[in-house]
Amino acid sequence: MGSDIGANIRRLREQRGWSQARLAHEVCQAAQVSGEPVGRQEISRWETGKRTPREWLPFISAALAVPVDALRAALPPAAASPPTLADFLPEGDPLSPQPGNGRRIGMGQVDDLQQRVHGLRLADDVLAGGDLIRPALRELRSAVKLFREGSYSGDVGRQLLRQIGELAQIAGWIASDAGQHSEAERIYRLGISAARQAEDHTLAGNIAGSLAYQLSNTGRESEGLTLAQAALNDAGADAPPKARALYLDRVAWAHTRAGGTDHGQQAIRALGEAGQALSEDTPGTESPAWLYWVDAGELRVMESRVYTELHRPLRAVPLLRDVLGEYDATHTREMALYLSWLAVALADGGEPEEAAEVAERVITLSADVQSERTAERVRVVLGRLQEYADVPEVAALLEENQAA
C-alpha cells in the first residue's frame, strides 16, 4: 500500500509539473501549519515508499486536488514496480570471492588503491580515453583479483568493494570516451554491483548515472532515461545534495536526448531541481571526495547543453560563452566539446560565419585528442553546418574537412 501511495503521489505531482519542494509547500499550506514541517526530503521518502504519509493523506489530497482514494488506488503491476538498480546488475557474480587462503589484505592496500583511483580521476581531467584506457583496465583487473583472491576482514572487504566501484566508474567513463561502449557498459554494471554490495548507494547512483549518460548518447535513449530515473529514485532523499544534483543533471540530459516537447519540459524541470539540490550543499555538509567537480559551473555546463539540444540558442549561447570564459584551457577535450555545442547553437541562431569560426577551433583542438566523443562532435557540427554550405566561410570549412 505504501509503495502504491508513493507512486501515485509522484505521478500526480509530475502531472502538475511540480518539484518535490513545491508539493511540500502546498501540503503545508493545505494543513495550515507554519514552519513547513514537511520538506522535500519527506516527499521523497513518501514517493519511494520508505515512509507512508498516514496523517498527511488528507492534506496531500487537498494539495493535489484529488480524493484520498486516488492516492490509495492500487497500481497496475508494471506501474507498481518501477525499475531499480538491481535490474541493471551484471549476470552472474563477477565479484564472488574464490575459496582459498590468499594473501592478507589490510587497510594499507585499500588506501593505496584509493590513491591510484584518485590519480586516474585527475588524469582524466586532462587526458582522453584513448590515452588512459590501458592503465585503467589494468588497475580494474588488479583490484577485482585482489578482492576475489585475498583474505580480509568484513570492514576491509566493504572498503575494497567501494574502491572497486569508484574505479569502475572512472574506468567505464574512460572506456566510453575511447569509443569502447560495450566494454564500458560491462565495467559500469560491475561497478554498480560492487557499490551495492558495499552498501554505498550514493556511489551506485553515480555509476548508474554514468551508464545512463552513455546509453542516452548511443541510440538507447529509452534505456538511458529509465536508468537515470532509477539512479535518482534508489538514492533517495538522504543522498548528499551534490549527489542529488548530479543525478538530476543526468535525468535532465536523458529527457533531452529522448526528444519531444514533453521530454524537453521535463529536462528543464530537472535542471531546476538540480540547482535547488545544489543550493542545499551548505558549509559543513559532507559529500564523497569524488564529487569534488560538481558545482554551479558544472550545472551551467549541462544547462547550456540541454538548451542547445532543445534548439533554444538565445538561452544556450550566453550560457556557453559564460562557461567557456571560465574554463581551464588545459582541459582540451572539454574545451572542444563545449565549443562544439556553441557552434551548433550559433548555427541554430542564424550565425553561420561565427559558427564556422568556432567549428574550426573544435576541429583543431580535437585533432590531438584521442577521444571518440570529440570525434563524434566534430561530425555533428559539420553535419549541422551543411545547411549553410552556400556561405563562403562554411563552404571553405566543409571543403577542408570532407573526410570528417
NORRAPE-V510672 format. One record per residue. N is the residue number from 1. PHI is phi in whole degrees, 0 to 359 (NA if undefined). Layout:
n = [N | N]
phi = [PHI | PHI]
This chain:
n = [1 | 2 | 3 | 4 | 5 | 6 | 7 | 8 | 9 | 10 | 11 | 12 | 13 | 14 | 15 | 16 | 17 | 18 | 19 | 20 | 21 | 22 | 23 | 24 | 25 | 26 | 27 | 28 | 29 | 30 | 31 | 32 | 33 | 34 | 35 | 36 | 37 | 38 | 39 | 40 | 41 | 42 | 43 | 44 | 45 | 46 | 47 | 48 | 49 | 50 | 51 | 52 | 53 | 54 | 55 | 56 | 57 | 58 | 59 | 60 | 61 | 62 | 63 | 64 | 65 | 66 | 67 | 68 | 69 | 70 | 71 | 72 | 73 | 74 | 75 | 76 | 77 | 78 | 79 | 80 | 81 | 82 | 83 | 84 | 85 | 86 | 87 | 88 | 89 | 90 | 91 | 92 | 93 | 94 | 95 | 96 | 97 | 98 | 99 | 100 | 101 | 102 | 103 | 104 | 105 | 106 | 107 | 108 | 109 | 110 | 111 | 112 | 113 | 114 | 115 | 116 | 117 | 118 | 119 | 120 | 121 | 122 | 123 | 124 | 125 | 126 | 127 | 128 | 129 | 130 | 131 | 132 | 133 | 134 | 135 | 136 | 137 | 138 | 139 | 140 | 141 | 142 | 143 | 144 | 145 | 146 | 147 | 148 | 149 | 150 | 151 | 152 | 153 | 154 | 155 | 156 | 157 | 158 | 159 | 160 | 161 | 162 | 163 | 164 | 165 | 166 | 167 | 168 | 169 | 170 | 171 | 172 | 173 | 174 | 175 | 176 | 177 | 178 | 179 | 180 | 181 | 182 | 183 | 184 | 185 | 186 | 187 | 188 | 189 | 190 | 191 | 192 | 193 | 194 | 195 | 196 | 197 | 198 | 199 | 200 | 201 | 202 | 203 | 204 | 205 | 206 | 207 | 208 | 209 | 210 | 211 | 212 | 213 | 214 | 215 | 216 | 217 | 218 | 219 | 220 | 221 | 222 | 223 | 224 | 225 | 226 | 227 | 228 | 229 | 230 | 231 | 232 | 233 | 234 | 235 | 236 | 237 | 238 | 239 | 240 | 241 | 242 | 243 | 244 | 245 | 246 | 247 | 248 | 249 | 250 | 251 | 252 | 253 | 254 | 255 | 256 | 257 | 258 | 259 | 260 | 261 | 262 | 263 | 264 | 265 | 266 | 267 | 268 | 269 | 270 | 271 | 272 | 273 | 274 | 275 | 276 | 277 | 278 | 279 | 280 | 281 | 282 | 283 | 284 | 285 | 286 | 287 | 288 | 289 | 290 | 291 | 292 | 293 | 294 | 295 | 296 | 297 | 298 | 299 | 300 | 301 | 302 | 303 | 304 | 305 | 306 | 307 | 308 | 309 | 310 | 311 | 312 | 313 | 314 | 315 | 316 | 317 | 318 | 319 | 320 | 321 | 322 | 323 | 324 | 325 | 326 | 327 | 328 | 329 | 330 | 331 | 332 | 333 | 334 | 335 | 336 | 337 | 338 | 339 | 340 | 341 | 342 | 343 | 344 | 345 | 346 | 347 | 348 | 349 | 350 | 351 | 352 | 353 | 354 | 355 | 356 | 357 | 358 | 359 | 360 | 361 | 362 | 363 | 364 | 365 | 366 | 367 | 368 | 369 | 370 | 371 | 372 | 373 | 374 | 375 | 376 | 377 | 378 | 379 | 380 | 381 | 382 | 383 | 384 | 385 | 386 | 387 | 388 | 389 | 390 | 391 | 392 | 393 | 394 | 395 | 396 | 397 | 398 | 399 | 400 | 401 | 402 | 403 | 404]
phi = [NA | 298 | 291 | 296 | 300 | 300 | 296 | 292 | 300 | 298 | 298 | 291 | 297 | 292 | 299 | 271 | 72 | 267 | 279 | 297 | 296 | 296 | 297 | 302 | 297 | 294 | 295 | 295 | 297 | 295 | 277 | 56 | 244 | 258 | 83 | 48 | 294 | 258 | 241 | 301 | 296 | 293 | 300 | 299 | 296 | 296 | 293 | 270 | 80 | 288 | 221 | 249 | 278 | 304 | 287 | 267 | 305 | 300 | 281 | 294 | 297 | 293 | 296 | 270 | 59 | 224 | 294 | 301 | 299 | 292 | 283 | 274 | 304 | 291 | 264 | 302 | 308 | 295 | 284 | 284 | 234 | 294 | 301 | 236 | 296 | 299 | 286 | 244 | 285 | 291 | 291 | 72 | 222 | 294 | 251 | 288 | 297 | 268 | 294 | 145 | 244 | 288 | 293 | 288 | 250 | 240 | 296 | 300 | 293 | 295 | 297 | 298 | 296 | 301 | 295 | 291 | 297 | 296 | 297 | 295 | 294 | 294 | 298 | 294 | 294 | 237 | 241 | 264 | 302 | 298 | 277 | 248 | 300 | 292 | 296 | 294 | 292 | 297 | 297 | 294 | 299 | 296 | 293 | 296 | 297 | 300 | 292 | 286 | 254 | 275 | 237 | 194 | 285 | 299 | 293 | 297 | 299 | 294 | 292 | 294 | 298 | 299 | 291 | 296 | 297 | 297 | 294 | 295 | 297 | 285 | 293 | 296 | 298 | 295 | 297 | 296 | 296 | 278 | 87 | 267 | 290 | 295 | 296 | 298 | 297 | 300 | 293 | 300 | 296 | 300 | 295 | 300 | 299 | 298 | 295 | 292 | 294 | 280 | 60 | 256 | 288 | 296 | 295 | 302 | 296 | 294 | 295 | 297 | 295 | 294 | 293 | 300 | 299 | 296 | 300 | 296 | 264 | 235 | 83 | 239 | 298 | 296 | 295 | 298 | 293 | 300 | 290 | 298 | 290 | 296 | 299 | 294 | 293 | 295 | 294 | 75 | 285 | 272 | 295 | 303 | 306 | 299 | 294 | 298 | 299 | 294 | 300 | 293 | 301 | 293 | 297 | 301 | 293 | 297 | 296 | 299 | 289 | 293 | 80 | 97 | 299 | 296 | 295 | 298 | 295 | 296 | 296 | 295 | 296 | 296 | 299 | 298 | 291 | 296 | 298 | 296 | 298 | 294 | 295 | 276 | 277 | 275 | 306 | 98 | 288 | 272 | 221 | 301 | 299 | 288 | 268 | 303 | 271 | 275 | 211 | 299 | 297 | 294 | 294 | 295 | 301 | 294 | 301 | 295 | 291 | 299 | 294 | 294 | 296 | 275 | 58 | 238 | 296 | 296 | 272 | 288 | 298 | 299 | 297 | 294 | 298 | 297 | 298 | 293 | 293 | 256 | 278 | 289 | 293 | 288 | 272 | 301 | 300 | 295 | 300 | 297 | 296 | 291 | 296 | 295 | 290 | 296 | 299 | 295 | 297 | 295 | 296 | 297 | 274 | 76 | 239 | 295 | 297 | 292 | 299 | 294 | 297 | 293 | 300 | 296 | 295 | 301 | 295 | 296 | 294 | 290 | 301 | 255 | 244 | 276 | 228 | 291 | 295 | 291 | 298 | 294 | 294 | 300 | 297 | 297 | 298 | 295 | 295 | 295 | 282 | 302 | 299 | 250 | 297 | 273 | 278 | 307 | 297 | 289 | 301 | 296 | 295 | 296 | 295 | 289 | 238 | 302 | 299 | 294]
